[in-house]
Amino acid sequence: MSFLDIFAWIVLLVVIASLVAVVVALGVMPGRIARKRGHPWAQAVAVGSWASLVFGFVFWPLVLIWAYVDLPEKKGEAK
């Protein structure tokens, strides 16, 4: 193997590691946001985030929005 072959393998491994890190960061982000904000369904947001990434990324933006949206306060109920 020449130097260029070894360099190409190193670049490939770095790219794969970067892609894995990005996917993990995207999968964790809505759940962490929901827990930090005290969302009543934080665990469901986290599961929805991972499920949407596994099944095609289509609903991931909706899960991210869900992490920021809380239930409206009921009338007569104080926090």
MIKOLTOR-47416 format. One record per atom (N, C-alpha, C, CB): residue in three letters; atom name; x, y, z. Coordinates in nm, 4 decimals, padded with zeros to 6 digits, always signed. Glycine has a CB too. Layout:
BEGIN
  type  atom        xx        yy        zz
   ala    CA         X         Y         Z
...
//
This chain:
BEGIN
  type  atom        xx        yy        zz
   met     N  +00.0838  -00.1182  +00.0000
   met    CA  +00.0000  +00.0000  +00.0000
   met     C  +00.0882  +00.1244  +00.0000
   met    CB  -00.0953  -00.0001  +00.1215
   ser     N  +00.0526  +00.2143  -00.0834
   ser    CA  +00.1298  +00.3372  -00.0920
   ser     C  +00.0791  +00.4386  +00.0105
   ser    CB  +00.1226  +00.3957  -00.2342
   phe     N  +00.1486  +00.5483  +00.0177
   phe    CA  +00.1105  +00.6541  +00.1096
   phe     C  -00.0289  +00.7084  +00.0763
   phe    CB  +00.2139  +00.7669  +00.1060
   leu     N  -00.0590  +00.7205  -00.0526
   leu    CA  -00.1898  +00.7725  -00.0926
   leu     C  -00.3035  +00.6778  -00.0526
   leu    CB  -00.1926  +00.7962  -00.2436
   asp     N  -00.2797  +00.5483  -00.0593
   asp    CA  -00.3805  +00.4520  -00.0159
   asp     C  -00.4084  +00.4661  +00.1332
   asp    CB  -00.3354  +00.3090  -00.0478
   ile     N  -00.3037  +00.4766  +00.2110
   ile    CA  -00.3198  +00.4913  +00.3558
   ile     C  -00.3903  +00.6228  +00.3880
   ile    CB  -00.1825  +00.4849  +00.4270
   phe     N  -00.3511  +00.7295  +00.3201
   phe    CA  -00.4153  +00.8584  +00.3409
   phe     C  -00.5637  +00.8528  +00.3043
   phe    CB  -00.3447  +00.9663  +00.2590
   ala     N  -00.5971  +00.7844  +00.1957
   ala    CA  -00.7377  +00.7706  +00.1544
   ala     C  -00.8181  +00.6946  +00.2594
   ala    CB  -00.7473  +00.6983  +00.0183
   trp     N  -00.7607  +00.5898  +00.3171
   trp    CA  -00.8296  +00.5149  +00.4221
   trp     C  -00.8511  +00.6005  +00.5465
   trp    CB  -00.7505  +00.3893  +00.4582
   ile     N  -00.7519  +00.6791  +00.5806
   ile    CA  -00.7649  +00.7668  +00.6969
   ile     C  -00.8751  +00.8698  +00.6730
   ile    CB  -00.6308  +00.8374  +00.7274
   val     N  -00.8772  +00.9287  +00.5547
   val    CA  -00.9819  +01.0258  +00.5218
   val     C  -01.1187  +00.9589  +00.5259
   val    CB  -00.9568  +01.0884  +00.3826
   leu     N  -01.1307  +00.8398  +00.4722
   leu    CA  -01.2576  +00.7669  +00.4738
   leu     C  -01.3040  +00.7401  +00.6161
   leu    CB  -01.2444  +00.6350  +00.3976
   leu     N  -01.2137  +00.6982  +00.7027
   leu    CA  -01.2505  +00.6721  +00.8423
   leu     C  -01.2937  +00.8000  +00.9146
   leu    CB  -01.1330  +00.6079  +00.9164
   val     N  -01.2265  +00.9101  +00.8864
   val    CA  -01.2645  +01.0369  +00.9482
   val     C  -01.4025  +01.0807  +00.9001
   val    CB  -01.1602  +01.1455  +00.9171
   val     N  -01.4307  +01.0641  +00.7737
   val    CA  -01.5620  +01.1010  +00.7197
   val     C  -01.6716  +01.0148  +00.7809
   val    CB  -01.5634  +01.0872  +00.5664
   ile     N  -01.6487  +00.8861  +00.7922
   ile    CA  -01.7484  +00.7960  +00.8521
   ile     C  -01.7706  +00.8307  +00.9984
   ile    CB  -01.7041  +00.6487  +00.8389
   ala     N  -01.6628  +00.8554  +01.0721
   ala    CA  -01.6761  +00.8932  +01.2134
   ala     C  -01.7516  +01.0249  +01.2278
   ala    CB  -01.5375  +00.9045  +01.2795
   ser     N  -01.7275  +01.1173  +01.1390
   ser    CA  -01.7983  +01.2456  +01.1433
   ser     C  -01.9470  +01.2271  +01.1158
   ser    CB  -01.7379  +01.3436  +01.0419
   leu     N  -01.9805  +01.1448  +01.0186
   leu    CA  -02.1213  +01.1188  +00.9883
   leu     C  -02.1931  +01.0522  +01.1054
   leu    CB  -02.1329  +01.0313  +00.8641
   val     N  -02.1260  +00.9573  +01.1690
   val    CA  -02.1849  +00.8913  +01.2863
   val     C  -02.2058  +00.9931  +01.3976
   val    CB  -02.0946  +00.7750  +01.3357
   ala     N  -02.1091  +01.0807  +01.4207
   ala    CA  -02.1221  +01.1822  +01.5253
   ala     C  -02.2373  +01.2780  +01.4959
   ala    CB  -01.9915  +01.2605  +01.5397
   val     N  -02.2560  +01.3151  +01.3712
   val    CA  -02.3656  +01.4053  +01.3344
   val     C  -02.5001  +01.3368  +01.3558
   val    CB  -02.3517  +01.4510  +01.1875
   val     N  -02.5120  +01.2114  +01.3172
   val    CA  -02.6381  +01.1388  +01.3353
   val     C  -02.6704  +01.1245  +01.4837
   val    CB  -02.6309  +00.9997  +01.2687
   val     N  -02.5705  +01.0930  +01.5653
   val    CA  -02.5937  +01.0805  +01.7096
   val     C  -02.6331  +01.2154  +01.7684
   val    CB  -02.4678  +01.0255  +01.7809
   ala     N  -02.5668  +01.3222  +01.7279
   ala    CA  -02.6011  +01.4553  +01.7789
   ala     C  -02.7437  +01.4936  +01.7413
   ala    CB  -02.5030  +01.5601  +01.7252
   leu     N  -02.7835  +01.4646  +01.6185
   leu    CA  -02.9205  +01.4947  +01.5755
   leu     C  -03.0226  +01.4084  +01.6493
   leu    CB  -02.9344  +01.4739  +01.4243
   gly     N  -02.9871  +01.2843  +01.6776
   gly    CA  -03.0787  +01.1958  +01.7481
   gly     C  -03.0999  +01.2354  +01.8932
   gly    CB  -03.0281  +01.0554  +01.7418
   val     N  -02.9979  +01.2890  +01.9553
   val    CA  -03.0038  +01.3238  +02.0966
   val     C  -03.0643  +01.4631  +02.1193
   val    CB  -02.8643  +01.3172  +02.1572
   met     N  -03.0489  +01.5514  +02.0235
   met    CA  -03.0831  +01.6932  +02.0432
   met     C  -03.2276  +01.7190  +02.0872
   met    CB  -03.0577  +01.7675  +01.9163
   pro     N  -03.3317  +01.6708  +02.0197
   pro    CA  -03.4678  +01.7027  +02.0645
   pro     C  -03.4995  +01.6502  +02.2053
   pro    CB  -03.5678  +01.6457  +01.9664
   gly     N  -03.4496  +01.5323  +02.2381
   gly    CA  -03.4733  +01.4790  +02.3725
   gly     C  -03.4087  +01.5632  +02.4803
   gly    CB  -03.4224  +01.3378  +02.3821
   arg     N  -03.2869  +01.6083  +02.4552
   arg    CA  -03.2192  +01.6941  +02.5535
   arg     C  -03.2904  +01.8280  +02.5684
   arg    CB  -03.0730  +01.7172  +02.5127
   ile     N  -03.3340  +01.8834  +02.4575
   ile    CA  -03.4073  +02.0109  +02.4632
   ile     C  -03.5355  +01.9937  +02.5432
   ile    CB  -03.4395  +02.0628  +02.3206
   ala     N  -03.6080  +01.8854  +02.5163
   ala    CA  -03.7346  +01.8619  +02.5866
   ala     C  -03.7121  +01.8424  +02.7367
   ala    CB  -03.8061  +01.7391  +02.5279
   arg     N  -03.6103  +01.7664  +02.7747
   arg    CA  -03.5818  +01.7466  +02.9176
   arg     C  -03.5390  +01.8776  +02.9845
   arg    CB  -03.4720  +01.6400  +02.9360
   lys     N  -03.4593  +01.9548  +02.9157
   lys    CA  -03.4108  +02.0816  +02.9708
   lys     C  -03.5262  +02.1796  +02.9931
   lys    CB  -03.3058  +02.1441  +02.8771
   arg     N  -03.6248  +02.1770  +02.9039
   arg    CA  -03.7379  +02.2680  +02.9141
   arg     C  -03.8490  +02.2130  +03.0035
   arg    CB  -03.7927  +02.2971  +02.7765
   gly     N  -03.8337  +02.0916  +03.0563
   gly    CA  -03.9350  +02.0330  +03.1429
   gly     C  -04.0596  +01.9896  +03.0685
   gly    CB  -03.9725  +02.1300  +03.2492
   his     N  -04.0409  +01.9432  +02.9471
   his    CA  -04.1540  +01.8998  +02.8639
   his     C  -04.2219  +01.7798  +02.9299
   his    CB  -04.1068  +01.8637  +02.7191
   pro     N  -04.3562  +01.7771  +02.9334
   pro    CA  -04.4248  +01.6652  +02.9991
   pro     C  -04.4025  +01.5311  +02.9284
   pro    CB  -04.5732  +01.6938  +03.0067
   trp     N  -04.3718  +01.5328  +02.8006
   trp    CA  -04.3495  +01.4088  +02.7262
   trp     C  -04.2074  +01.4042  +02.6706
   trp    CB  -04.4517  +01.3952  +02.6119
   ala     N  -04.1115  +01.4349  +02.7538
   ala    CA  -03.9720  +01.4416  +02.7092
   ala     C  -03.9224  +01.3070  +02.6574
   ala    CB  -03.8826  +01.4889  +02.8232
   gln     N  -03.9619  +01.1988  +02.7228
   gln    CA  -03.9177  +01.0666  +02.6776
   gln     C  -03.9770  +01.0330  +02.5408
   gln    CB  -03.9572  +00.9588  +02.7802
   ala     N  -04.1008  +01.0701  +02.5186
   ala    CA  -04.1633  +01.0461  +02.3879
   ala     C  -04.0955  +01.1280  +02.2785
   ala    CB  -04.3131  +01.0797  +02.3932
   val     N  -04.0535  +01.2479  +02.3118
   val    CA  -03.9814  +01.3304  +02.2148
   val     C  -03.8488  +01.2638  +02.1786
   val    CB  -03.9571  +01.4729  +02.2710
   ala     N  -03.7790  +01.2113  +02.2808
   ala    CA  -03.6507  +01.1451  +02.2553
   ala     C  -03.6686  +01.0208  +02.1679
   ala    CB  -03.5833  +01.1068  +02.3880
   val     N  -03.7688  +00.9411  +02.1981
   val    CA  -03.7948  +00.8210  +02.1180
   val     C  -03.8360  +00.8592  +01.9763
   val    CB  -03.9043  +00.7343  +02.1839
   gly     N  -03.9201  +00.9612  +01.9636
   gly    CA  -03.9621  +01.0069  +01.8315
   gly     C  -03.8458  +01.0571  +01.7484
   gly    CB  -04.0653  +01.1155  +01.8445
   ser     N  -03.7508  +01.1205  +01.8132
   ser    CA  -03.6333  +01.1699  +01.7415
   ser     C  -03.5519  +01.0552  +01.6834
   ser    CB  -03.5460  +01.2543  +01.8342
   trp     N  -03.5231  +00.9557  +01.7660
   trp    CA  -03.4447  +00.8409  +01.7165
   trp     C  -03.5224  +00.7624  +01.6118
   trp    CB  -03.4058  +00.7478  +01.8329
   ala     N  -03.6532  +00.7438  +01.6342
   ala    CA  -03.7331  +00.6685  +01.5382
   ala     C  -03.7389  +00.7403  +01.4040
   ala    CB  -03.8744  +00.6463  +01.5923
   ser     N  -03.7507  +00.8713  +01.4075
   ser    CA  -03.7582  +00.9443  +01.2812
   ser     C  -03.6247  +00.9420  +01.2078
   ser    CB  -03.8017  +01.0885  +01.3059
   leu     N  -03.5139  +00.9420  +01.2797
   leu    CA  -03.3839  +00.9305  +01.2130
   leu     C  -03.3648  +00.7922  +01.1522
   leu    CB  -03.2707  +00.9602  +01.3115
   val     N  -03.4095  +00.6899  +01.2233
   val    CA  -03.3941  +00.5528  +01.1727
   val     C  -03.4817  +00.5297  +01.0500
   val    CB  -03.4291  +00.4505  +01.2823
   phe     N  -03.6021  +00.5882  +01.0504
   phe    CA  -03.6966  +00.5611  +00.9430
   phe     C  -03.7038  +00.6702  +00.8378
   phe    CB  -03.8313  +00.5401  +01.0001
   gly     N  -03.5978  +00.7454  +00.8196
   gly    CA  -03.5916  +00.8316  +00.7030
   gly     C  -03.5865  +00.9807  +00.7249
   gly    CB  -03.7030  +00.8043  +00.6221
   phe     N  -03.5785  +01.0293  +00.8458
   phe    CA  -03.5534  +01.1708  +00.8727
   phe     C  -03.6694  +01.2634  +00.8384
   phe    CB  -03.4335  +01.2143  +00.7974
   val     N  -03.7802  +01.2115  +00.7875
   val    CA  -03.8885  +01.2979  +00.7394
   val     C  -03.9539  +01.3751  +00.8534
   val    CB  -03.9938  +01.2149  +00.6662
   phe     N  -03.9802  +01.3100  +00.9658
   phe    CA  -04.0527  +01.3738  +01.0744
   phe     C  -03.9612  +01.4351  +01.1801
   phe    CB  -04.1439  +01.2743  +01.1389
   trp     N  -03.8301  +01.4295  +01.1607
   trp    CA  -03.7381  +01.4833  +01.2608
   trp     C  -03.7606  +01.6324  +01.2865
   trp    CB  -03.5948  +01.4601  +01.2168
   pro     N  -03.7836  +01.7168  +01.1856
   pro    CA  -03.8117  +01.8584  +01.2157
   pro     C  -03.9381  +01.8771  +01.3005
   pro    CB  -03.8259  +01.9370  +01.0858
   leu     N  -04.0381  +01.7932  +01.2799
   leu    CA  -04.1589  +01.8021  +01.3627
   leu     C  -04.1300  +01.7642  +01.5071
   leu    CB  -04.2688  +01.7121  +01.3064
   val     N  -04.0452  +01.6646  +01.5270
   val    CA  -04.0076  +01.6247  +01.6628
   val     C  -03.9276  +01.7366  +01.7295
   val    CB  -03.9254  +01.4930  +01.6607
   leu     N  -03.8433  +01.8034  +01.6532
   leu    CA  -03.7674  +01.9156  +01.7083
   leu     C  -03.8618  +02.0282  +01.7516
   leu    CB  -03.6653  +01.9679  +01.6047
   ile     N  -03.9622  +02.0575  +01.6705
   ile    CA  -04.0617  +02.1589  +01.7086
   ile     C  -04.1387  +02.1125  +01.8313
   ile    CB  -04.1595  +02.1876  +01.5915
   trp     N  -04.1730  +01.9847  +01.8376
   trp    CA  -04.2458  +01.9285  +01.9513
   trp     C  -04.1653  +01.9451  +02.0802
   trp    CB  -04.2774  +01.7797  +01.9268
   ala     N  -04.0342  +01.9384  +02.0721
   ala    CA  -03.9505  +01.9542  +02.1908
   ala     C  -03.9656  +02.0945  +02.2498
   ala    CB  -03.8031  +01.9267  +02.1564
   tyr     N  -03.9976  +02.1917  +02.1691
   tyr    CA  -04.0122  +02.3293  +02.2170
   tyr     C  -04.1549  +02.3646  +02.2576
   tyr    CB  -03.9661  +02.4246  +02.1110
   val     N  -04.2533  +02.2850  +02.2169
   val    CA  -04.3937  +02.3178  +02.2416
   val     C  -04.4429  +02.2405  +02.3631
   val    CB  -04.4812  +02.2859  +02.1174
   asp     N  -04.4998  +02.3139  +02.4585
   asp    CA  -04.5598  +02.2515  +02.5765
   asp     C  -04.7117  +02.2530  +02.5618
   asp    CB  -04.5161  +02.3248  +02.7072
   leu     N  -04.7766  +02.1779  +02.6488
   leu    CA  -04.9222  +02.1827  +02.6512
   leu     C  -04.9670  +02.3175  +02.7032
   leu    CB  -04.9802  +02.0691  +02.7377
   pro     N  -05.0769  +02.3691  +02.6500
   pro    CA  -05.1269  +02.4961  +02.7055
   pro     C  -05.1771  +02.4743  +02.8488
   pro    CB  -05.2413  +02.5544  +02.6161
   glu     N  -05.1626  +02.5767  +02.9292
   glu    CA  -05.2055  +02.5676  +03.0682
   glu     C  -05.3579  +02.5634  +03.0755
   glu    CB  -05.1506  +02.6863  +03.1503
   lys     N  -05.4108  +02.4723  +03.1588
   lys    CA  -05.5551  +02.4634  +03.1743
   lys     C  -05.6056  +02.5793  +03.2580
   lys    CB  -05.5949  +02.3300  +03.2380
   lys     N  -05.7287  +02.6185  +03.2310
   lys    CA  -05.7860  +02.7314  +03.3053
   lys     C  -05.7992  +02.6942  +03.4531
   lys    CB  -05.9248  +02.7721  +03.2465
   gly     N  -05.7623  +02.7878  +03.5385
   gly    CA  -05.7742  +02.7663  +03.6822
   gly     C  -05.6574  +02.6878  +03.7413
   gly    CB  -05.9022  +02.6947  +03.7117
   glu     N  -05.5632  +02.6515  +03.6593
   glu    CA  -05.4499  +02.5729  +03.7073
   glu     C  -05.3243  +02.6628  +03.7087
   glu    CB  -05.4277  +02.4455  +03.6169
   ala     N  -05.2609  +02.6685  +03.8228
   ala    CA  -05.1411  +02.7513  +03.8354
   ala     C  -05.0177  +02.6616  +03.8358
   ala    CB  -05.1466  +02.8380  +03.9644
   lys     N  -04.9098  +02.7150  +03.7837
   lys    CA  -04.7849  +02.6376  +03.7810
   lys     C  -04.7132  +02.6430  +03.9118
   lys    CB  -04.6940  +02.6871  +03.6724
//
